[in-house]
Amino acid sequence: MRKSIVGSMISDENTVSVNSIIKPVEKKEARSQRVNILLKPSVYKAAKAKCKKLGISVNECINQFLENWVSEED
């Protein structure tokens, strides 16, 4: 069975509340790399609403998620 990328990023044993990971933070590094992604409209709408409640942009949310993911040990 093929595993999704998101499934490989988040395992059942390591599930943590998004609110404990994604937080408003002070920017420390200039962002210069651009990436285009395609999302389902429903996923984007839900993510945008959740980010608005947290007081951050969708871009900031994705940045923090990826920073946390790449800094984890295998």
PDB file of N, CA, C and O in Angstrom:
ATOM      1  N   MET A   1       0.846  -1.181   0.000  1.00  0.00           N
ATOM      2  CA  MET A   1       0.000   0.000   0.000  1.00  0.00           C
ATOM      3  C   MET A   1       0.889   1.240   0.000  1.00  0.00           C
ATOM      4  O   MET A   1       1.881   1.304   0.726  1.00  0.00           O
ATOM      5  N   ARG A   2       0.530   2.204  -0.807  1.00  0.00           N
ATOM      6  CA  ARG A   2       1.292   3.446  -0.923  1.00  0.00           C
ATOM      7  C   ARG A   2       0.930   4.398   0.199  1.00  0.00           C
ATOM      8  O   ARG A   2      -0.249   4.635   0.458  1.00  0.00           O
ATOM      9  N   LYS A   3       1.936   4.945   0.869  1.00  0.00           N
ATOM     10  CA  LYS A   3       1.731   5.889   1.967  1.00  0.00           C
ATOM     11  C   LYS A   3       1.755   7.312   1.452  1.00  0.00           C
ATOM     12  O   LYS A   3       2.550   7.644   0.573  1.00  0.00           O
ATOM     13  N   SER A   4       0.902   8.140   1.984  1.00  0.00           N
ATOM     14  CA  SER A   4       0.917   9.542   1.574  1.00  0.00           C
ATOM     15  C   SER A   4       2.088  10.261   2.228  1.00  0.00           C
ATOM     16  O   SER A   4       2.615   9.819   3.248  1.00  0.00           O
ATOM     17  N   ILE A   5       2.482  11.368   1.630  1.00  0.00           N
ATOM     18  CA  ILE A   5       3.580  12.166   2.188  1.00  0.00           C
ATOM     19  C   ILE A   5       3.183  12.700   3.556  1.00  0.00           C
ATOM     20  O   ILE A   5       3.976  12.662   4.496  1.00  0.00           O
ATOM     21  N   VAL A   6       1.951  13.199   3.667  1.00  0.00           N
ATOM     22  CA  VAL A   6       1.496  13.733   4.945  1.00  0.00           C
ATOM     23  C   VAL A   6       1.493  12.627   5.991  1.00  0.00           C
ATOM     24  O   VAL A   6       1.859  12.861   7.142  1.00  0.00           O
ATOM     25  N   GLY A   7       1.087  11.435   5.605  1.00  0.00           N
ATOM     26  CA  GLY A   7       1.095  10.311   6.537  1.00  0.00           C
ATOM     27  C   GLY A   7       2.490  10.008   7.037  1.00  0.00           C
ATOM     28  O   GLY A   7       2.668   9.616   8.191  1.00  0.00           O
ATOM     29  N   SER A   8       3.489  10.186   6.174  1.00  0.00           N
ATOM     30  CA  SER A   8       4.864   9.946   6.604  1.00  0.00           C
ATOM     31  C   SER A   8       5.378  11.066   7.493  1.00  0.00           C
ATOM     32  O   SER A   8       6.297  10.859   8.286  1.00  0.00           O
ATOM     33  N   MET A   9       4.783  12.272   7.363  1.00  0.00           N
ATOM     34  CA  MET A   9       5.192  13.399   8.193  1.00  0.00           C
ATOM     35  C   MET A   9       4.610  13.298   9.591  1.00  0.00           C
ATOM     36  O   MET A   9       5.240  13.707  10.566  1.00  0.00           O
ATOM     37  N   ILE A  10       3.413  12.757   9.683  1.00  0.00           N
ATOM     38  CA  ILE A  10       2.710  12.707  10.954  1.00  0.00           C
ATOM     39  C   ILE A  10       2.314  11.269  11.237  1.00  0.00           C
ATOM     40  O   ILE A  10       1.449  10.718  10.556  1.00  0.00           O
ATOM     41  N   SER A  11       2.933  10.661  12.226  1.00  0.00           N
ATOM     42  CA  SER A  11       2.571   9.296  12.585  1.00  0.00           C
ATOM     43  C   SER A  11       1.628   9.324  13.781  1.00  0.00           C
ATOM     44  O   SER A  11       1.569  10.315  14.509  1.00  0.00           O
ATOM     45  N   ASP A  12       0.892   8.236  13.982  1.00  0.00           N
ATOM     46  CA  ASP A  12      -0.057   8.172  15.090  1.00  0.00           C
ATOM     47  C   ASP A  12       0.627   8.336  16.438  1.00  0.00           C
ATOM     48  O   ASP A  12       0.066   8.941  17.352  1.00  0.00           O
ATOM     49  N   GLU A  13       1.836   7.800  16.565  1.00  0.00           N
ATOM     50  CA  GLU A  13       2.543   7.883  17.847  1.00  0.00           C
ATOM     51  C   GLU A  13       3.015   9.300  18.139  1.00  0.00           C
ATOM     52  O   GLU A  13       3.165   9.679  19.300  1.00  0.00           O
ATOM     53  N   ASN A  14       3.248  10.080  17.098  1.00  0.00           N
ATOM     54  CA  ASN A  14       3.813  11.414  17.275  1.00  0.00           C
ATOM     55  C   ASN A  14       2.816  12.524  17.000  1.00  0.00           C
ATOM     56  O   ASN A  14       3.213  13.668  16.775  1.00  0.00           O
ATOM     57  N   THR A  15       1.536  12.212  17.012  1.00  0.00           N
ATOM     58  CA  THR A  15       0.536  13.228  16.712  1.00  0.00           C
ATOM     59  C   THR A  15       0.523  14.286  17.803  1.00  0.00           C
ATOM     60  O   THR A  15       0.414  13.979  18.990  1.00  0.00           O
ATOM     61  N   VAL A  16       0.636  15.540  17.376  1.00  0.00           N
ATOM     62  CA  VAL A  16       0.664  16.676  18.286  1.00  0.00           C
ATOM     63  C   VAL A  16      -0.344  17.684  17.772  1.00  0.00           C
ATOM     64  O   VAL A  16      -0.553  17.791  16.564  1.00  0.00           O
ATOM     65  N   SER A  17      -0.952  18.401  18.648  1.00  0.00           N
ATOM     66  CA  SER A  17      -1.902  19.424  18.253  1.00  0.00           C
ATOM     67  C   SER A  17      -1.209  20.477  17.411  1.00  0.00           C
ATOM     68  O   SER A  17      -0.124  20.946  17.755  1.00  0.00           O
ATOM     69  N   VAL A  18      -1.845  20.847  16.299  1.00  0.00           N
ATOM     70  CA  VAL A  18      -1.280  21.874  15.430  1.00  0.00           C
ATOM     71  C   VAL A  18      -1.085  23.170  16.209  1.00  0.00           C
ATOM     72  O   VAL A  18      -0.123  23.896  15.961  1.00  0.00           O
ATOM     73  N   ASN A  19      -1.980  23.470  17.144  1.00  0.00           N
ATOM     74  CA  ASN A  19      -1.866  24.701  17.917  1.00  0.00           C
ATOM     75  C   ASN A  19      -0.601  24.736  18.762  1.00  0.00           C
ATOM     76  O   ASN A  19      -0.114  25.818  19.091  1.00  0.00           O
ATOM     77  N   SER A  20      -0.054  23.569  19.122  1.00  0.00           N
ATOM     78  CA  SER A  20       1.180  23.560  19.908  1.00  0.00           C
ATOM     79  C   SER A  20       2.414  23.691  19.017  1.00  0.00           C
ATOM     80  O   SER A  20       3.507  23.964  19.512  1.00  0.00           O
ATOM     81  N   ILE A  21       2.248  23.499  17.709  1.00  0.00           N
ATOM     82  CA  ILE A  21       3.370  23.586  16.780  1.00  0.00           C
ATOM     83  C   ILE A  21       3.384  24.922  16.059  1.00  0.00           C
ATOM     84  O   ILE A  21       4.425  25.573  15.978  1.00  0.00           O
ATOM     85  N   ILE A  22       2.247  25.334  15.539  1.00  0.00           N
ATOM     86  CA  ILE A  22       2.147  26.532  14.723  1.00  0.00           C
ATOM     87  C   ILE A  22       1.755  27.718  15.595  1.00  0.00           C
ATOM     88  O   ILE A  22       0.667  27.745  16.170  1.00  0.00           O
ATOM     89  N   LYS A  23       2.644  28.691  15.689  1.00  0.00           N
ATOM     90  CA  LYS A  23       2.419  29.851  16.556  1.00  0.00           C
ATOM     91  C   LYS A  23       2.955  31.103  15.885  1.00  0.00           C
ATOM     92  O   LYS A  23       3.873  31.027  15.068  1.00  0.00           O
ATOM     93  N   PRO A  24       2.390  32.258  16.224  1.00  0.00           N
ATOM     94  CA  PRO A  24       2.981  33.497  15.713  1.00  0.00           C
ATOM     95  C   PRO A  24       4.415  33.631  16.243  1.00  0.00           C
ATOM     96  O   PRO A  24       4.647  33.516  17.446  1.00  0.00           O
ATOM     97  N   VAL A  25       5.357  33.869  15.356  1.00  0.00           N
ATOM     98  CA  VAL A  25       6.757  34.010  15.765  1.00  0.00           C
ATOM     99  C   VAL A  25       7.401  35.174  15.037  1.00  0.00           C
ATOM    100  O   VAL A  25       6.919  35.627  13.999  1.00  0.00           O
ATOM    101  N   GLU A  26       8.482  35.639  15.595  1.00  0.00           N
ATOM    102  CA  GLU A  26       9.260  36.701  14.962  1.00  0.00           C
ATOM    103  C   GLU A  26      10.109  36.080  13.865  1.00  0.00           C
ATOM    104  O   GLU A  26      10.731  35.037  14.070  1.00  0.00           O
ATOM    105  N   LYS A  27      10.136  36.711  12.711  1.00  0.00           N
ATOM    106  CA  LYS A  27      10.903  36.192  11.581  1.00  0.00           C
ATOM    107  C   LYS A  27      12.390  36.407  11.823  1.00  0.00           C
ATOM    108  O   LYS A  27      12.812  37.504  12.189  1.00  0.00           O
ATOM    109  N   LYS A  28      13.192  35.350  11.617  1.00  0.00           N
ATOM    110  CA  LYS A  28      14.618  35.416  11.862  1.00  0.00           C
ATOM    111  C   LYS A  28      15.432  35.390  10.582  1.00  0.00           C
ATOM    112  O   LYS A  28      16.579  35.836  10.567  1.00  0.00           O
ATOM    113  N   GLU A  29      14.856  34.876   9.516  1.00  0.00           N
ATOM    114  CA  GLU A  29      15.592  34.690   8.276  1.00  0.00           C
ATOM    115  C   GLU A  29      14.751  35.221   7.119  1.00  0.00           C
ATOM    116  O   GLU A  29      13.536  35.029   7.084  1.00  0.00           O
ATOM    117  N   ALA A  30      15.402  35.883   6.182  1.00  0.00           N
ATOM    118  CA  ALA A  30      14.679  36.387   5.012  1.00  0.00           C
ATOM    119  C   ALA A  30      14.222  35.207   4.163  1.00  0.00           C
ATOM    120  O   ALA A  30      14.943  34.221   4.007  1.00  0.00           O
ATOM    121  N   ARG A  31      13.041  35.320   3.631  1.00  0.00           N
ATOM    122  CA  ARG A  31      12.513  34.250   2.777  1.00  0.00           C
ATOM    123  C   ARG A  31      12.683  34.670   1.329  1.00  0.00           C
ATOM    124  O   ARG A  31      12.160  35.698   0.899  1.00  0.00           O
ATOM    125  N   SER A  32      13.414  33.870   0.591  1.00  0.00           N
ATOM    126  CA  SER A  32      13.665  34.228  -0.800  1.00  0.00           C
ATOM    127  C   SER A  32      13.305  33.113  -1.781  1.00  0.00           C
ATOM    128  O   SER A  32      13.294  33.339  -2.991  1.00  0.00           O
ATOM    129  N   GLN A  33      13.014  31.928  -1.282  1.00  0.00           N
ATOM    130  CA  GLN A  33      12.671  30.805  -2.152  1.00  0.00           C
ATOM    131  C   GLN A  33      11.166  30.744  -2.346  1.00  0.00           C
ATOM    132  O   GLN A  33      10.412  30.719  -1.374  1.00  0.00           O
ATOM    133  N   ARG A  34      10.730  30.720  -3.586  1.00  0.00           N
ATOM    134  CA  ARG A  34       9.296  30.643  -3.878  1.00  0.00           C
ATOM    135  C   ARG A  34       8.941  29.242  -4.343  1.00  0.00           C
ATOM    136  O   ARG A  34       9.691  28.601  -5.080  1.00  0.00           O
ATOM    137  N   VAL A  35       7.776  28.779  -3.894  1.00  0.00           N
ATOM    138  CA  VAL A  35       7.262  27.472  -4.265  1.00  0.00           C
ATOM    139  C   VAL A  35       5.777  27.623  -4.538  1.00  0.00           C
ATOM    140  O   VAL A  35       5.063  28.281  -3.781  1.00  0.00           O
ATOM    141  N   ASN A  36       5.320  27.024  -5.605  1.00  0.00           N
ATOM    142  CA  ASN A  36       3.886  27.025  -5.895  1.00  0.00           C
ATOM    143  C   ASN A  36       3.312  25.675  -5.516  1.00  0.00           C
ATOM    144  O   ASN A  36       3.893  24.636  -5.830  1.00  0.00           O
ATOM    145  N   ILE A  37       2.175  25.687  -4.844  1.00  0.00           N
ATOM    146  CA  ILE A  37       1.500  24.440  -4.509  1.00  0.00           C
ATOM    147  C   ILE A  37       0.042  24.532  -4.944  1.00  0.00           C
ATOM    148  O   ILE A  37      -0.528  25.619  -5.034  1.00  0.00           O
ATOM    149  N   LEU A  38      -0.538  23.391  -5.207  1.00  0.00           N
ATOM    150  CA  LEU A  38      -1.951  23.333  -5.544  1.00  0.00           C
ATOM    151  C   LEU A  38      -2.671  22.634  -4.402  1.00  0.00           C
ATOM    152  O   LEU A  38      -2.268  21.556  -3.964  1.00  0.00           O
ATOM    153  N   LEU A  39      -3.725  23.252  -3.931  1.00  0.00           N
ATOM    154  CA  LEU A  39      -4.519  22.709  -2.836  1.00  0.00           C
ATOM    155  C   LEU A  39      -5.967  22.565  -3.274  1.00  0.00           C
ATOM    156  O   LEU A  39      -6.436  23.276  -4.163  1.00  0.00           O
ATOM    157  N   LYS A  40      -6.656  21.648  -2.646  1.00  0.00           N
ATOM    158  CA  LYS A  40      -8.100  21.573  -2.847  1.00  0.00           C
ATOM    159  C   LYS A  40      -8.687  22.845  -2.256  1.00  0.00           C
ATOM    160  O   LYS A  40      -8.252  23.284  -1.192  1.00  0.00           O
ATOM    161  N   PRO A  41      -9.664  23.444  -2.924  1.00  0.00           N
ATOM    162  CA  PRO A  41     -10.262  24.676  -2.404  1.00  0.00           C
ATOM    163  C   PRO A  41     -10.784  24.522  -0.968  1.00  0.00           C
ATOM    164  O   PRO A  41     -10.665  25.448  -0.167  1.00  0.00           O
ATOM    165  N   SER A  42     -11.353  23.372  -0.643  1.00  0.00           N
ATOM    166  CA  SER A  42     -11.884  23.167   0.715  1.00  0.00           C
ATOM    167  C   SER A  42     -10.769  23.126   1.750  1.00  0.00           C
ATOM    168  O   SER A  42     -10.941  23.619   2.865  1.00  0.00           O
ATOM    169  N   VAL A  43      -9.632  22.545   1.397  1.00  0.00           N
ATOM    170  CA  VAL A  43      -8.492  22.479   2.319  1.00  0.00           C
ATOM    171  C   VAL A  43      -7.927  23.876   2.539  1.00  0.00           C
ATOM    172  O   VAL A  43      -7.624  24.258   3.670  1.00  0.00           O
ATOM    173  N   TYR A  44      -7.785  24.639   1.454  1.00  0.00           N
ATOM    174  CA  TYR A  44      -7.268  26.000   1.580  1.00  0.00           C
ATOM    175  C   TYR A  44      -8.187  26.870   2.436  1.00  0.00           C
ATOM    176  O   TYR A  44      -7.722  27.626   3.290  1.00  0.00           O
ATOM    177  N   LYS A  45      -9.481  26.758   2.201  1.00  0.00           N
ATOM    178  CA  LYS A  45     -10.455  27.556   2.959  1.00  0.00           C
ATOM    179  C   LYS A  45     -10.375  27.227   4.452  1.00  0.00           C
ATOM    180  O   LYS A  45     -10.381  28.128   5.291  1.00  0.00           O
ATOM    181  N   ALA A  46     -10.301  25.938   4.778  1.00  0.00           N
ATOM    182  CA  ALA A  46     -10.212  25.529   6.181  1.00  0.00           C
ATOM    183  C   ALA A  46      -8.888  25.975   6.801  1.00  0.00           C
ATOM    184  O   ALA A  46      -8.862  26.439   7.941  1.00  0.00           O
ATOM    185  N   ALA A  47      -7.791  25.836   6.056  1.00  0.00           N
ATOM    186  CA  ALA A  47      -6.480  26.247   6.559  1.00  0.00           C
ATOM    187  C   ALA A  47      -6.438  27.758   6.776  1.00  0.00           C
ATOM    188  O   ALA A  47      -5.910  28.232   7.782  1.00  0.00           O
ATOM    189  N   LYS A  48      -6.992  28.502   5.838  1.00  0.00           N
ATOM    190  CA  LYS A  48      -7.002  29.954   5.947  1.00  0.00           C
ATOM    191  C   LYS A  48      -7.795  30.395   7.178  1.00  0.00           C
ATOM    192  O   LYS A  48      -7.377  31.304   7.896  1.00  0.00           O
ATOM    193  N   ALA A  49      -8.945  29.747   7.422  1.00  0.00           N
ATOM    194  CA  ALA A  49      -9.762  30.090   8.595  1.00  0.00           C
ATOM    195  C   ALA A  49      -9.019  29.775   9.891  1.00  0.00           C
ATOM    196  O   ALA A  49      -9.060  30.554  10.843  1.00  0.00           O
ATOM    197  N   LYS A  50      -8.336  28.619   9.922  1.00  0.00           N
ATOM    198  CA  LYS A  50      -7.597  28.236  11.129  1.00  0.00           C
ATOM    199  C   LYS A  50      -6.422  29.186  11.359  1.00  0.00           C
ATOM    200  O   LYS A  50      -6.145  29.566  12.497  1.00  0.00           O
ATOM    201  N   CYS A  51      -5.743  29.564  10.303  1.00  0.00           N
ATOM    202  CA  CYS A  51      -4.614  30.495  10.416  1.00  0.00           C
ATOM    203  C   CYS A  51      -5.088  31.860  10.895  1.00  0.00           C
ATOM    204  O   CYS A  51      -4.409  32.515  11.686  1.00  0.00           O
ATOM    205  N   LYS A  52      -6.242  32.285  10.419  1.00  0.00           N
ATOM    206  CA  LYS A  52      -6.785  33.576  10.844  1.00  0.00           C
ATOM    207  C   LYS A  52      -7.027  33.578  12.351  1.00  0.00           C
ATOM    208  O   LYS A  52      -6.759  34.573  13.024  1.00  0.00           O
ATOM    209  N   LYS A  53      -7.539  32.452  12.885  1.00  0.00           N
ATOM    210  CA  LYS A  53      -7.765  32.340  14.330  1.00  0.00           C
ATOM    211  C   LYS A  53      -6.447  32.411  15.100  1.00  0.00           C
ATOM    212  O   LYS A  53      -6.398  32.940  16.211  1.00  0.00           O
ATOM    213  N   LEU A  54      -5.380  31.876  14.503  1.00  0.00           N
ATOM    214  CA  LEU A  54      -4.067  31.884  15.146  1.00  0.00           C
ATOM    215  C   LEU A  54      -3.329  33.204  14.939  1.00  0.00           C
ATOM    216  O   LEU A  54      -2.311  33.459  15.584  1.00  0.00           O
ATOM    217  N   GLY A  55      -3.840  34.038  14.044  1.00  0.00           N
ATOM    218  CA  GLY A  55      -3.202  35.320  13.782  1.00  0.00           C
ATOM    219  C   GLY A  55      -1.976  35.226  12.892  1.00  0.00           C
ATOM    220  O   GLY A  55      -1.074  36.059  12.986  1.00  0.00           O
ATOM    221  N   ILE A  56      -1.932  34.207  12.020  1.00  0.00           N
ATOM    222  CA  ILE A  56      -0.809  34.047  11.103  1.00  0.00           C
ATOM    223  C   ILE A  56      -1.335  33.808   9.691  1.00  0.00           C
ATOM    224  O   ILE A  56      -2.515  33.514   9.500  1.00  0.00           O
ATOM    225  N   SER A  57      -0.458  33.938   8.716  1.00  0.00           N
ATOM    226  CA  SER A  57      -0.830  33.680   7.327  1.00  0.00           C
ATOM    227  C   SER A  57      -0.688  32.186   7.020  1.00  0.00           C
ATOM    228  O   SER A  57      -0.038  31.440   7.753  1.00  0.00           O
ATOM    229  N   VAL A  58      -1.309  31.778   5.931  1.00  0.00           N
ATOM    230  CA  VAL A  58      -1.165  30.387   5.483  1.00  0.00           C
ATOM    231  C   VAL A  58       0.303  30.128   5.154  1.00  0.00           C
ATOM    232  O   VAL A  58       0.823  29.052   5.450  1.00  0.00           O
ATOM    233  N   ASN A  59       0.970  31.097   4.550  1.00  0.00           N
ATOM    234  CA  ASN A  59       2.391  30.962   4.239  1.00  0.00           C
ATOM    235  C   ASN A  59       3.217  30.712   5.503  1.00  0.00           C
ATOM    236  O   ASN A  59       4.081  29.835   5.521  1.00  0.00           O
ATOM    237  N   GLU A  60       2.951  31.480   6.549  1.00  0.00           N
ATOM    238  CA  GLU A  60       3.679  31.302   7.814  1.00  0.00           C
ATOM    239  C   GLU A  60       3.408  29.920   8.401  1.00  0.00           C
ATOM    240  O   GLU A  60       4.317  29.277   8.926  1.00  0.00           O
ATOM    241  N   CYS A  61       2.176  29.471   8.315  1.00  0.00           N
ATOM    242  CA  CYS A  61       1.813  28.147   8.816  1.00  0.00           C
ATOM    243  C   CYS A  61       2.603  27.056   8.092  1.00  0.00           C
ATOM    244  O   CYS A  61       3.166  26.165   8.728  1.00  0.00           O
ATOM    245  N   ILE A  62       2.641  27.131   6.775  1.00  0.00           N
ATOM    246  CA  ILE A  62       3.371  26.134   5.986  1.00  0.00           C
ATOM    247  C   ILE A  62       4.860  26.204   6.290  1.00  0.00           C
ATOM    248  O   ILE A  62       5.511  25.165   6.404  1.00  0.00           O
ATOM    249  N   ASN A  63       5.413  27.408   6.424  1.00  0.00           N
ATOM    250  CA  ASN A  63       6.828  27.558   6.779  1.00  0.00           C
ATOM    251  C   ASN A  63       7.145  26.889   8.114  1.00  0.00           C
ATOM    252  O   ASN A  63       8.117  26.142   8.223  1.00  0.00           O
ATOM    253  N   GLN A  64       6.320  27.161   9.133  1.00  0.00           N
ATOM    254  CA  GLN A  64       6.563  26.573  10.453  1.00  0.00           C
ATOM    255  C   GLN A  64       6.407  25.062  10.424  1.00  0.00           C
ATOM    256  O   GLN A  64       7.189  24.340  11.043  1.00  0.00           O
ATOM    257  N   PHE A  65       5.398  24.584   9.705  1.00  0.00           N
ATOM    258  CA  PHE A  65       5.204  23.136   9.611  1.00  0.00           C
ATOM    259  C   PHE A  65       6.431  22.469   9.001  1.00  0.00           C
ATOM    260  O   PHE A  65       6.930  21.476   9.531  1.00  0.00           O
ATOM    261  N   LEU A  66       6.918  23.014   7.890  1.00  0.00           N
ATOM    262  CA  LEU A  66       8.078  22.429   7.227  1.00  0.00           C
ATOM    263  C   LEU A  66       9.344  22.555   8.068  1.00  0.00           C
ATOM    264  O   LEU A  66      10.154  21.629   8.103  1.00  0.00           O
ATOM    265  N   GLU A  67       9.529  23.695   8.748  1.00  0.00           N
ATOM    266  CA  GLU A  67      10.697  23.852   9.626  1.00  0.00           C
ATOM    267  C   GLU A  67      10.687  22.797  10.721  1.00  0.00           C
ATOM    268  O   GLU A  67      11.723  22.196  11.007  1.00  0.00           O
ATOM    269  N   ASN A  68       9.533  22.562  11.338  1.00  0.00           N
ATOM    270  CA  ASN A  68       9.431  21.532  12.370  1.00  0.00           C
ATOM    271  C   ASN A  68       9.665  20.141  11.799  1.00  0.00           C
ATOM    272  O   ASN A  68      10.332  19.314  12.421  1.00  0.00           O
ATOM    273  N   TRP A  69       9.123  19.886  10.629  1.00  0.00           N
ATOM    274  CA  TRP A  69       9.237  18.570  10.020  1.00  0.00           C
ATOM    275  C   TRP A  69      10.679  18.246   9.638  1.00  0.00           C
ATOM    276  O   TRP A  69      11.152  17.142   9.909  1.00  0.00           O
ATOM    277  N   VAL A  70      11.393  19.197   9.009  1.00  0.00           N
ATOM    278  CA  VAL A  70      12.770  18.909   8.585  1.00  0.00           C
ATOM    279  C   VAL A  70      13.737  18.885   9.760  1.00  0.00           C
ATOM    280  O   VAL A  70      14.816  18.304   9.645  1.00  0.00           O
ATOM    281  N   SER A  71      13.388  19.494  10.879  1.00  0.00           N
ATOM    282  CA  SER A  71      14.285  19.495  12.035  1.00  0.00           C
ATOM    283  C   SER A  71      14.127  18.252  12.902  1.00  0.00           C
ATOM    284  O   SER A  71      14.948  18.009  13.786  1.00  0.00           O
ATOM    285  N   GLU A  72      13.072  17.454  12.659  1.00  0.00           N
ATOM    286  CA  GLU A  72      12.863  16.223  13.430  1.00  0.00           C
ATOM    287  C   GLU A  72      13.910  15.184  13.028  1.00  0.00           C
ATOM    288  O   GLU A  72      14.346  15.127  11.878  1.00  0.00           O
ATOM    289  N   GLU A  73      14.292  14.381  13.992  1.00  0.00           N
ATOM    290  CA  GLU A  73      15.216  13.283  13.711  1.00  0.00           C
ATOM    291  C   GLU A  73      14.410  12.135  13.126  1.00  0.00           C
ATOM    292  O   GLU A  73      13.245  11.936  13.469  1.00  0.00           O
ATOM    293  N   ASP A  74      15.050  11.383  12.234  1.00  0.00           N
ATOM    294  CA  ASP A  74      14.389  10.217  11.610  1.00  0.00           C
ATOM    295  C   ASP A  74      14.194   9.101  12.596  1.00  0.00           C
ATOM    296  O   ASP A  74      13.656   8.052  12.242  1.00  0.00           O
TER     297      ASP A  74
END
